[in-house]
Amino acid sequence: MNRIYKETKGQKELVLLRKLDIKHCAGCLHCETHKKCSISDDMQKFYEKLPKANLIVIGTPNYFDNVPGLLKDFIDRTNPLYDTGKLKSKKLIAIVTGGGKIKNSKRVADQALRYFSEGYGLKTIGKYYFQALHRDEIKKNPKALKLIDQISKKINLL
């Protein structure tokens, strides 16, 4: 697969949610009393990984001015970490790409991702937006490639 992202230094892990089995939140509230989700799937890995991370980068497409369902499932399923303080003050970078106007992608970061960030006490250190409907569009956009380079440099400085 041909990737656009620049090389980053240090211990990093790229996680593609589309390659994982993350089920919908069942709304059972088991996590409220047990601080553990009752659903057995790939989300279980994140309950240990997220509290250990210094930086969380969420890259997402803009689907109808919102995050796609898979990212929403991920966000909903982080509930066992809510009110634990385990994510407080961790850094967050939001990257949103959409085929429409940039202002629509800004809305995704300023709403859904902001609510996630504020709910956990994350410190958003960057929000970036790209306009592209197809994967190859960014490769042909010098401004986008320059911004990707800046994001990589920022990550490397952390």
C-alpha contacts under 8 A as a table, 3 or more apart, distances in Angstrom:
res1	aa1	res2	aa2	distance
4	I	139	K	6.88
5	Y	148	I	6.63
5	Y	149	D	7.91
5	Y	152	S	7.85
6	K	148	I	6.95
6	K	149	D	6.22
6	K	152	S	6.03
7	E	152	S	6.94
8	T	12	K	7.67
8	T	152	S	5.91
8	T	153	K	7.56
8	T	155	I	6.97
8	T	156	N	5.81
9	K	12	K	7.56
9	K	156	N	5.64
10	G	156	N	7.47
16	L	19	K	5.65
16	L	20	L	7.17
17	L	20	L	5.22
17	L	21	D	7.89
17	L	22	I	7.73
17	L	70	L	7.08
17	L	71	L	7.46
18	R	21	D	7.89
18	R	70	L	7.38
20	L	42	D	6.07
21	D	41	D	5.95
21	D	42	D	5.35
21	D	43	M	7.54
22	I	41	D	5.96
22	I	42	D	5.72
22	I	43	M	5.71
22	I	70	L	7.62
22	I	73	D	7.15
22	I	74	F	7.02
23	K	39	I	7.78
23	K	41	D	7.02
23	K	73	D	6.94
24	H	73	D	5.39
24	H	76	D	7.96
24	H	77	R	7.57
25	C	28	C	7.98
25	C	73	D	6.59
25	C	76	D	6.31
25	C	77	R	5.83
28	C	31	C	7.93
29	L	32	E	5.18
29	L	33	T	7.23
30	H	33	T	5.80
30	H	34	H	6.00
30	H	35	K	7.52
30	H	36	K	7.00
30	H	37	C	6.31
30	H	38	S	6.33
31	C	34	H	5.05
31	C	35	K	4.45
31	C	36	K	4.71
31	C	37	C	5.01
31	C	38	S	7.22
31	C	79	N	6.83
31	C	80	P	4.99
32	E	35	K	5.76
32	E	36	K	7.90
32	E	79	N	7.92
32	E	80	P	6.83
34	H	37	C	7.77
34	H	80	P	7.96
35	K	80	P	4.59
35	K	81	L	6.86
36	K	80	P	5.25
37	C	40	S	7.80
37	C	44	Q	7.76
37	C	77	R	7.65
37	C	80	P	6.21
40	S	43	M	7.69
40	S	44	Q	6.86
41	D	44	Q	6.18
42	D	45	K	5.96
42	D	46	F	7.89
43	M	46	F	5.53
43	M	47	Y	7.29
43	M	74	F	7.44
43	M	77	R	7.31
44	Q	47	Y	5.65
44	Q	48	E	7.68
45	K	48	E	5.96
45	K	49	K	6.37
46	F	49	K	4.74
46	F	50	L	5.47
47	Y	50	L	6.04
47	Y	51	P	7.12
47	Y	78	T	7.44
47	Y	80	P	7.73
47	Y	81	L	7.11
48	E	51	P	6.07
48	E	52	K	6.86
49	K	52	K	5.31
49	K	53	A	6.37
50	L	53	A	5.24
50	L	56	I	7.78
50	L	87	L	7.16
51	P	86	K	5.29
51	P	87	L	5.56
53	A	56	I	6.77
53	A	90	K	7.39
54	N	90	K	5.54
54	N	91	K	6.27
55	L	90	K	5.98
55	L	91	K	4.63
55	L	92	L	5.72
55	L	93	I	7.65
56	I	90	K	7.48
56	I	91	K	6.18
56	I	92	L	4.85
56	I	93	I	6.42
57	V	92	L	5.68
57	V	93	I	4.69
57	V	94	A	5.97
57	V	95	I	7.53
58	I	92	L	7.53
58	I	93	I	6.30
58	I	94	A	5.06
58	I	95	I	6.10
59	G	94	A	6.07
59	G	95	I	4.51
59	G	96	V	5.85
59	G	97	T	7.94
60	T	67	V	6.76
60	T	68	P	7.56
60	T	71	L	7.69
60	T	95	I	6.29
60	T	96	V	5.06
60	T	97	T	6.41
61	P	67	V	6.76
61	P	68	P	6.93
61	P	96	V	5.55
61	P	97	T	4.75
61	P	98	G	5.67
62	N	65	D	5.59
62	N	66	N	5.61
62	N	67	V	5.67
62	N	68	P	6.87
62	N	96	V	6.28
62	N	97	T	5.80
62	N	98	G	4.79
62	N	99	G	7.82
62	N	104	N	7.78
62	N	105	S	5.89
62	N	108	V	6.80
63	Y	66	N	5.30
63	Y	67	V	5.88
63	Y	68	P	5.53
63	Y	98	G	7.36
65	D	104	N	5.64
65	D	105	S	6.46
65	D	107	R	6.63
65	D	108	V	5.79
66	N	107	R	7.71
66	N	108	V	5.08
66	N	112	A	6.86
67	V	71	L	6.20
67	V	72	K	6.35
67	V	108	V	6.50
67	V	112	A	7.00
68	P	71	L	5.60
68	P	72	K	6.34
69	G	72	K	4.91
69	G	73	D	6.06
70	L	73	D	5.06
70	L	74	F	6.31
71	L	74	F	4.90
71	L	75	I	6.15
72	K	75	I	5.02
72	K	76	D	6.05
73	D	76	D	5.08
73	D	77	R	6.00
74	F	77	R	5.12
74	F	78	T	6.45
75	I	78	T	5.38
75	I	79	N	7.59
75	I	116	F	7.10
76	D	79	N	5.97
77	R	80	P	7.24
78	T	81	L	5.68
78	T	82	Y	6.99
79	N	82	Y	4.98
81	L	84	T	5.55
81	L	85	G	7.54
81	L	86	K	6.62
81	L	87	L	7.50
82	Y	85	G	7.21
82	Y	119	G	7.58
82	Y	120	Y	6.41
83	D	120	Y	7.41
84	T	87	L	7.80
85	G	88	K	5.10
85	G	120	Y	7.23
85	G	121	G	7.86
87	L	90	K	5.64
87	L	120	Y	5.89
87	L	121	G	6.77
87	L	122	L	6.49
88	K	120	Y	5.77
88	K	121	G	4.50
88	K	122	L	5.40
88	K	123	K	8.00
89	S	121	G	5.71
89	S	122	L	4.80
89	S	123	K	5.44
90	K	121	G	7.65
90	K	122	L	5.05
90	K	123	K	5.95
91	K	122	L	5.79
91	K	123	K	4.78
91	K	124	T	5.81
91	K	125	I	6.32
92	L	117	S	7.45
92	L	122	L	6.35
92	L	123	K	5.87
92	L	124	T	4.57
92	L	125	I	5.92
92	L	126	G	7.09
93	I	124	T	5.89
93	I	125	I	5.78
93	I	126	G	4.78
93	I	127	K	5.86
93	I	128	Y	7.93
94	A	109	A	6.57
94	A	113	L	7.36
94	A	124	T	7.67
94	A	126	G	6.27
94	A	127	K	4.72
94	A	128	Y	6.21
95	I	109	A	7.84
95	I	127	K	5.90
95	I	128	Y	4.74
95	I	129	Y	5.81
95	I	130	F	7.82
96	V	105	S	5.78
96	V	106	K	7.49
96	V	108	V	7.37
96	V	109	A	7.08
96	V	127	K	7.99
96	V	128	Y	6.35
96	V	129	Y	4.94
96	V	130	F	6.31
97	T	105	S	6.40
97	T	129	Y	5.76
97	T	130	F	4.59
97	T	131	Q	5.65
97	T	132	A	6.30
98	G	101	K	7.36
98	G	102	I	7.28
98	G	104	N	7.66
98	G	105	S	6.00
98	G	130	F	6.54
98	G	131	Q	5.20
98	G	132	A	5.55
98	G	133	L	6.07
99	G	131	Q	5.47
99	G	132	A	4.67
99	G	133	L	3.95
99	G	134	H	7.71
100	G	104	N	6.76
100	G	105	S	7.88
100	G	131	Q	6.61
100	G	132	A	7.65
100	G	133	L	7.64
101	K	104	N	5.54
101	K	105	S	7.15
101	K	131	Q	6.75
102	I	105	S	5.20
102	I	106	K	6.26
102	I	129	Y	6.45
102	I	130	F	6.74
102	I	131	Q	6.01
103	K	106	K	4.93
103	K	107	R	6.29
104	N	107	R	5.15
104	N	108	V	6.83
105	S	108	V	5.16
105	S	109	A	6.78
105	S	129	Y	6.29
105	S	130	F	7.78
106	K	109	A	5.27
106	K	110	D	5.95
106	K	129	Y	6.66
107	R	110	D	4.91
107	R	111	Q	5.84
108	V	111	Q	5.37
108	V	112	A	5.64
108	V	113	L	6.56
109	A	112	A	6.08
109	A	113	L	4.79
109	A	114	R	5.96
109	A	127	K	6.99
110	D	113	L	6.40
110	D	114	R	5.26
111	Q	114	R	5.16
111	Q	115	Y	6.04
112	A	115	Y	5.31
112	A	116	F	6.42
113	L	116	F	5.03
113	L	117	S	6.09
114	R	117	S	4.96
114	R	118	E	5.96
115	Y	118	E	5.20
115	Y	119	G	5.85
116	F	119	G	5.21
116	F	120	Y	6.51
117	S	120	Y	5.56
117	S	121	G	5.98
117	S	122	L	4.81
117	S	123	K	6.97
117	S	124	T	6.96
118	E	121	G	4.93
118	E	122	L	6.11
119	G	122	L	7.75
124	T	127	K	7.52
130	F	138	I	7.80
130	F	144	A	6.78
131	Q	138	I	7.83
132	A	135	R	6.98
132	A	137	E	5.64
132	A	138	I	6.31
133	L	137	E	7.18
134	H	137	E	5.65
135	R	138	I	6.44
135	R	139	K	7.72
136	D	139	K	5.29
136	D	140	K	6.80
137	E	140	K	5.39
137	E	141	N	6.61
138	I	141	N	5.08
138	I	144	A	6.09
138	I	145	L	7.01
139	K	142	P	7.58
139	K	144	A	7.83
139	K	145	L	6.85
141	N	144	A	5.33
141	N	145	L	6.33
142	P	145	L	5.07
142	P	146	K	6.13
143	K	146	K	5.13
143	K	147	L	6.24
144	A	147	L	5.04
144	A	148	I	6.18
145	L	148	I	5.04
145	L	149	D	6.28
146	K	149	D	5.07
146	K	150	Q	6.36
147	L	150	Q	4.95
147	L	151	I	6.22
148	I	151	I	5.07
148	I	152	S	6.25
149	D	152	S	5.14
149	D	153	K	6.26
150	Q	153	K	5.08
150	Q	154	K	6.16
151	I	154	K	5.06
151	I	155	I	6.26
152	S	155	I	5.12
152	S	156	N	6.17
153	K	156	N	5.02
153	K	157	L	6.32
154	K	157	L	5.26
154	K	158	L	6.84
155	I	158	L	5.46
